[in-house]
């Protein structure tokens, strides 16, 4: 599973992208965020506020309850500010 | 048509290209967003980051939505990314139709939805520091008025 971090999440985690293999019980975006944050302070800080951090799975916006599967591309970012 | 690019664009040339060689277009509406130096601490530069792959997808979806809702002959979104200076254009949205109502409304729709849907993030530089721009509630409200 490929994880991408944008804007200040990239700055806080020090990571633009990473390949991960979460355990089988991690089946949702929310569970994935908790698993990514565990034991890594920069990641915990970046992913701490699920209300503020947005997510996309395979380039579609996703909610914490949405599923994630092996091979997915998951991205985390702040609310968008384009235009 | 969607163009996502670092390079500066020529507003006049882009608009002229919309109707070049065509006689079925009666109205072209457009919006240009520019980098503005503002506030107590004027910004000296702005950098736009985007999500390659998702940006094209979302802008394509927004454009398809506009074409489904209004009778349009052409649509154009040009959105820059990378570092740019105050006064430079960031985004051009243009729509072409037989009559003005569809062109004007769809143009407003496109920029309102783009503001809440397109995966770009702005980093403002001032003399003192750089800071990530926060999304505005007003943008969500503007997009909500188009919800059906």
Interface residues (C-beta under 8 A of the other chain):
Chain A: X4 X6 X7 X8 X56 X59 X60 X75 X77 X78 X79 X80 X81 X82 X83
Chain B: X33 X48 X49 X50 X51 X53 X54 X57 X58 X79 X90 X91 X111 X114 X115 X116 X117 X118 X119 X120 X121 X122 X123 X132 X133 X134 X135
